[in-house]
Amino acid sequence: MGKNRGTKISYNRWEFLLEAVSAAAVVAGGALLIYYWPQLPELVPRHYDFQGTVDAWGGKGIVAALPLLNLVLYLLLTLTRIFGPALSKEGSSPRALILAMEMLAWIKAATAVTFSYLTWGTVAIALGRAEGLAPIAMPLFISITLGATAIYCFRIFRDQQAGG
């Protein structure tokens, strides 16, 4: 099982757009927390049910985990985008690799937007500006992530079956 050393896949328009969305969401979530940190009460929402209602409260340090985790995931997914193609198996379809990188861009954007939304929602609820997260938010983010994954896995599978 050799490696495709030197394989590099250029970003397409969708990936550029999704990368911009991802980066903007990560920066916005971090900036939001920095701006509102001094105003946050000692207890903030730390868990939500599926409808977006707060069902547990905790120390305000927990809200700092959201932008931090968002940044870590962003960096890990970026590294996967950079090094993934070079580590792919010999004989992998170039089209399948392109599709996999597009899928990664969708997952990265959905993840970044989700964590930034959670940061915003947590801050808004803690400051008394909202009562909960939008009930549609989490089902929407989950649907986008799972939908993109399913669509791209199907397209990759179809490409591999067609002989790449």
C-alpha positions in Angstrom: 0.0 0.0 0.0 2.1 2.9 -1.3 1.4 6.6 -1.0 0.7 9.2 -3.6 3.5 11.5 -2.6 3.2 14.9 -3.9 -0.5 14.7 -4.8 -2.0 18.1 -4.5 -5.6 19.1 -5.2 -6.4 22.7 -5.9 -9.3 24.3 -4.1 -12.3 24.8 -6.3 -14.8 27.7 -6.0 -17.1 25.9 -3.5 -14.1 25.0 -1.3 -12.9 28.6 -1.3 -16.3 29.9 -0.3 -16.7 27.2 2.4 -13.2 27.9 3.7 -14.1 31.6 3.9 -17.3 30.8 5.8 -15.4 28.4 8.1 -12.6 30.9 8.9 -15.1 33.8 9.5 -17.2 31.6 11.8 -14.1 30.6 13.9 -13.0 34.2 14.2 -16.5 35.5 14.9 -17.1 33.0 17.7 -13.7 33.8 19.4 -14.2 37.5 19.0 -17.7 37.3 20.4 -16.5 35.5 23.5 -13.7 37.9 24.1 -16.0 40.9 23.8 -18.7 39.6 26.1 -16.5 37.7 28.6 -16.4 40.5 31.2 -20.2 40.7 31.2 -20.9 37.0 31.5 -22.4 35.8 34.8 -20.7 33.1 36.8 -23.3 30.5 35.7 -23.9 30.0 32.0 -25.8 27.3 29.9 -23.6 24.2 29.6 -26.0 21.8 27.9 -29.1 22.0 25.7 -31.8 19.5 24.9 -32.6 18.8 21.2 -35.2 21.7 21.1 -32.5 24.2 22.2 -33.8 24.5 25.8 -31.1 24.9 28.5 -31.1 21.8 30.7 -27.9 22.3 32.6 -25.9 25.3 33.9 -22.2 25.5 34.8 -19.3 27.9 35.4 -18.6 30.5 32.8 -15.3 28.8 31.9 -17.3 26.2 30.0 -18.3 28.7 27.3 -14.6 29.2 26.5 -14.4 25.6 25.5 -16.7 26.3 22.5 -14.5 28.6 20.5 -11.4 26.7 21.6 -12.8 23.4 20.3 -14.0 25.2 17.2 -10.4 26.4 16.5 -8.9 22.9 17.2 -11.4 21.2 14.8 -10.8 23.9 12.2 -7.1 23.3 12.4 -7.4 19.5 12.3 -9.7 19.6 9.3 -7.3 22.1 7.6 -4.4 19.7 8.1 -6.5 16.9 6.8 -7.2 19.0 3.6 -3.5 19.8 3.2 -2.0 16.3 3.8 -5.0 14.0 3.0 -4.4 13.8 -0.7 -0.7 13.0 -0.4 -1.6 10.2 2.0 -4.2 8.6 -0.2 -3.8 5.1 -1.4 -2.1 4.3 -4.7 -4.7 3.9 -7.4 -7.3 6.2 -5.8 -9.5 7.9 -8.3 -8.5 11.6 -8.6 -12.2 12.4 -8.9 -12.9 10.6 -5.7 -10.2 12.6 -3.9 -11.6 15.8 -5.2 -15.0 14.8 -4.0 -13.6 13.8 -0.6 -12.0 17.2 -0.2 -15.3 19.0 -1.1 -17.1 16.9 1.5 -14.4 17.9 4.0 -15.0 21.6 3.2 -18.8 21.2 3.8 -18.2 19.4 7.1 -15.6 22.0 8.2 -18.0 24.9 7.4 -21.0 23.2 9.2 -18.8 22.5 12.2 -17.4 26.0 12.4 -20.9 27.6 12.0 -22.4 25.2 14.6 -19.8 26.0 17.3 -20.0 29.7 16.6 -23.8 29.6 16.8 -23.5 27.7 20.1 -21.1 30.3 21.5 -23.4 33.1 20.4 -26.5 31.3 21.8 -24.8 30.5 25.1 -23.7 34.1 25.6 -27.1 35.5 24.6 -28.9 33.2 27.1 -26.4 33.9 29.9 -26.9 37.6 29.4 -30.7 37.3 29.4 -31.1 38.2 25.7 -32.5 34.9 24.7 -34.4 32.0 26.4 -32.9 29.2 24.3 -31.4 28.2 21.0 -33.6 28.2 17.9 -35.4 24.9 17.9 -34.5 24.4 14.2 -30.8 25.1 14.7 -29.3 21.8 15.8 -31.5 19.6 13.5 -30.5 22.0 10.6 -26.8 21.7 11.4 -26.9 18.0 11.9 -28.9 17.6 8.6 -26.4 19.7 6.7 -23.5 17.7 8.0 -25.1 14.3 7.5 -26.6 15.3 4.2 -23.3 16.4 2.8 -21.6 13.3 4.1 -24.2 11.0 2.6 -24.3 12.8 -0.8 -20.5 12.9 -1.1 -20.1 9.3 0.0 -22.6 8.2 -2.6 -20.8 10.2 -5.3 -17.4 8.8 -4.3 -18.8 5.3 -4.3 -20.4 5.8 -7.7 -17.2 7.2 -9.0 -15.2 4.2 -7.7 -17.7 1.8 -9.2 -17.5 3.6 -12.6 -13.8 3.0 -12.5 -12.7 6.5 -11.4 
